[in-house]
Amino acid sequence: MEIKGIVAVVTGGASGLGRATAEKLVATGARVVIADLAPNGEEVAREIGGGTRFVAADVTNTEQMDAVFDVAQELGTLRAVVHCAGRGGPIRVVDREGNPGSLEVYETVVRINLIGSFNVLRLGAARMAKNEPVEGERGVVIMTASVAAFEGQIGQIPYASAKAGIVGMTIVAARDLASHQIRVCTIAPGTFDTPILERVKEDVREALAAAVPHPRRLGRPSEFALLAEQIIANPMLNGETIRIDGAIRMPPR
């Protein structure tokens, strides 16, 4: 798909992987709507430029996400959705005192990461299904999983569950939406240098970077964005979860 001239929605676009993706798509000629709950979302949209719009939205809220897609369609034809929004929430099945892990935390993390992904997928795809096809395509949706979907670490059970659910959703959604000429792929990043890791002590960051076989460093958000761009551009990428992790395989802890 030709990116120049399309409209794209990027959730979680005010920081980290989402912001890098929004910047990349704008630089490639797309018009972008950022959906996020960050208080600096308007400022980020201005910094990115290119007519980027910001809409405050919770990805699990249908009305708020419909408002995001309404703004996108005001700008032109929605052809791409890159869903980066999500959150963690460490719990253990049984804690050190022998108490059961928090069901509330588990439900919250799964709701935001997995239910939110389905909500964005279904609402975005419904808009794209009404598009006129261009070279046999109406649109593409990219979701974000994690290497935790495959090698979740101790304490990551809600996050790993949700991300594994996204991986499982990908091929089914791609087959489901094939009749509408809409592609679906998922990116599963490893350890990336995002604002979340800025809160981690430097020695921990260095250990995380050293665990990556090659290149021996944290991933850069721009590299995630490059892969998102390539998925949108390449019509044969469909139904696939692509790891972008420098060949890392996560240990138990």
C-alpha positions in Angstrom: 0.0 0.0 0.0 1.2 3.4 -0.9 1.6 5.3 2.4 1.7 8.8 1.0 -1.7 10.4 1.2 -3.4 7.9 3.5 -4.9 8.5 6.9 -3.6 6.4 9.8 -4.7 6.1 13.4 -1.9 5.4 16.0 -3.0 4.4 19.5 -0.6 5.1 22.3 0.9 7.7 19.9 1.9 10.2 22.4 5.1 8.4 23.5 7.4 5.5 22.9 6.7 3.1 20.1 3.5 4.8 19.1 5.1 8.3 18.9 7.9 6.9 16.8 5.4 5.3 14.5 3.3 8.5 14.1 6.5 10.4 13.3 7.5 7.8 10.7 4.2 7.8 9.0 3.9 11.6 8.9 7.5 11.7 7.4 6.3 9.2 4.7 3.4 11.4 3.7 0.5 10.1 5.8 -1.9 12.1 7.9 -2.1 10.8 11.4 -4.5 10.8 14.3 -3.0 10.0 17.7 -5.3 8.3 20.2 -3.9 8.4 23.8 -4.7 9.4 27.3 -1.5 11.3 27.8 -2.0 14.9 29.1 0.6 16.2 26.6 -1.1 14.6 23.6 -1.9 18.0 21.9 1.7 19.1 22.4 3.0 15.9 20.9 0.8 16.3 17.9 2.1 19.8 17.3 5.7 18.6 17.7 5.1 15.9 15.1 3.6 18.3 12.7 2.1 17.5 9.3 -1.4 18.2 10.5 -1.3 15.5 13.1 -4.4 15.4 15.3 -4.8 14.2 18.9 -7.9 12.7 20.4 -8.0 11.7 24.0 -9.3 8.1 24.1 -9.4 4.9 26.1 -8.9 2.0 23.7 -11.5 0.0 25.6 -14.2 2.6 25.2 -16.2 2.3 22.1 -17.6 5.8 22.0 -14.2 7.4 22.5 -12.6 5.2 19.8 -15.4 6.0 17.4 -14.6 9.7 18.0 -11.0 8.9 17.0 -12.1 7.3 13.8 -14.5 10.1 13.0 -11.7 12.6 13.2 -9.5 10.3 11.0 -12.2 10.1 8.3 -12.6 13.9 8.4 -8.9 14.0 7.2 -9.4 11.6 4.3 -9.6 7.8 3.8 -8.6 5.7 6.8 -6.2 3.0 5.5 -4.0 2.1 8.4 -4.3 1.5 12.2 -1.3 0.9 14.3 -2.4 -0.1 17.8 0.4 0.5 20.3 -1.5 1.4 23.5 -1.2 -0.9 26.4 0.1 -1.4 30.0 1.8 -3.8 32.3 1.0 -4.8 35.9 3.2 -7.3 37.7 1.5 -9.9 39.8 2.4 -13.5 40.7 -0.1 -16.4 40.8 0.7 -16.8 44.5 2.7 -14.1 46.3 5.6 -14.6 48.7 3.3 -14.7 51.7 1.2 -17.4 50.0 -1.7 -15.2 49.1 -3.4 -15.5 45.7 -2.5 -12.9 43.1 -4.8 -10.0 42.4 -7.7 -10.9 40.1 -8.4 -7.1 39.8 -5.0 -6.4 38.4 -5.2 -9.4 36.1 -8.5 -8.3 34.7 -7.4 -4.7 34.3 -4.2 -5.6 32.4 -6.1 -8.1 30.2 -8.9 -5.7 29.5 -6.6 -2.9 28.4 -4.2 -5.0 26.4 -6.4 -7.7 24.9 -10.0 -6.4 25.0 -8.6 -3.0 23.9 -6.9 -4.6 20.9 -10.0 -6.3 19.8 -12.0 -3.0 20.2 -9.6 -1.0 18.1 -9.4 -3.9 15.5 -13.1 -4.2 15.1 -13.9 -0.5 15.0 -11.0 0.3 12.6 -11.8 -2.6 10.3 -15.5 -1.6 10.1 -14.5 1.8 8.9 -12.0 0.4 6.4 -14.5 -2.1 5.0 -16.4 0.8 3.5 -13.4 2.1 1.6 -12.9 1.7 -2.2 -10.1 -0.8 -2.7 -6.8 0.5 -4.1 -4.7 -2.2 -5.8 -6.8 -4.8 -4.1 -6.5 -3.4 -0.6 -8.9 -1.5 1.7 -6.6 -1.2 4.7 -4.3 -2.7 7.2 -4.3 -3.1 11.0 -1.1 -3.6 13.0 -1.4 -4.7 16.6 1.4 -4.9 19.2 2.2 -8.0 21.2 5.5 -8.7 23.0 8.1 -11.4 23.3 6.3 -12.0 26.6 3.6 -13.7 24.6 6.1 -16.5 24.0 8.5 -16.3 27.0 6.7 -14.5 29.7 8.7 -13.9 32.9 7.7 -14.5 36.5 5.4 -11.7 37.5 4.2 -11.1 34.0 1.2 -13.4 33.9 -1.5 -10.9 33.1 0.7 -9.1 30.5 1.8 -12.4 28.9 -1.7 -13.7 28.8 -3.0 -10.6 27.1 -0.1 -10.5 24.6 -0.5 -14.2 23.8 -4.2 -13.5 23.1 -3.2 -10.8 20.6 -0.9 -13.3 18.8 -3.7 -15.8 18.7 -6.1 -13.2 17.4 -3.9 -12.2 14.5 -4.3 -15.1 12.0 -8.0 -15.4 12.8 -8.6 -11.7 12.2 -6.5 -11.8 8.9 -8.6 -14.7 7.6 -11.9 -13.1 8.8 -11.1 -9.8 7.1 -9.6 -11.2 3.9 -13.0 -10.9 2.3 -12.9 -7.2 3.0 -9.4 -6.9 1.6 -8.0 -5.8 5.0 -4.7 -7.2 6.3 -3.8 -7.8 9.9 -0.3 -8.3 11.3 1.2 -8.1 14.8 4.6 -6.8 15.9 6.1 -8.5 19.0 8.9 -6.3 20.3 11.6 -7.4 22.7 13.3 -4.9 25.1 13.0 -1.5 23.7 14.2 1.9 25.0 10.8 3.4 25.8 9.7 5.8 28.6 8.8 2.8 30.8 12.5 1.8 30.9 13.5 5.3 31.7 12.3 4.6 35.3 14.5 1.6 35.6 17.9 1.8 37.2 20.9 2.2 34.9 22.5 -1.1 35.9 19.2 -2.9 35.1 19.0 -1.2 31.7 22.5 -2.3 31.0 21.7 -5.9 31.9 18.7 -5.9 29.7 20.7 -4.5 26.8 23.5 -7.1 27.4 21.0 -9.9 27.2 20.2 -9.2 23.5 22.4 -11.4 21.3 22.8 -8.9 18.4 22.7 -6.0 18.3 23.7 -5.9 21.9 21.5 -3.0 23.0 17.9 -2.0 23.6 15.7 -1.7 20.6 15.0 1.8 19.3 11.4 3.0 18.8 12.4 4.1 15.3 13.1 0.4 14.5 9.6 -0.6 15.6 8.2 2.3 13.4 10.2 1.1 10.4 8.7 -2.4 10.7 5.2 -0.9 10.9 5.9 1.1 7.8 7.1 -2.0 6.0 4.0 -4.0 7.0 1.7 -1.2 5.6 3.7 -1.0 2.4 4.1 -4.8 1.7 0.8 -6.4 0.6 2.0 -9.9 1.2 2.5 -9.4 4.9 -0.7 -10.7 6.4 -1.7 -12.9 9.3 1.8 -12.8 10.8 3.3 -12.0 14.1 6.8 -10.6 13.6 9.3 -10.6 16.5 11.6 -7.7 16.5 14.0 -8.5 19.4 17.6 -9.0 18.3 17.2 -12.8 18.8 16.6 -12.5 22.6 14.7 -15.3 24.4 13.6 -14.2 27.8 14.7 -16.1 30.9 12.3 -17.0 33.7 13.1 -13.8 35.6 
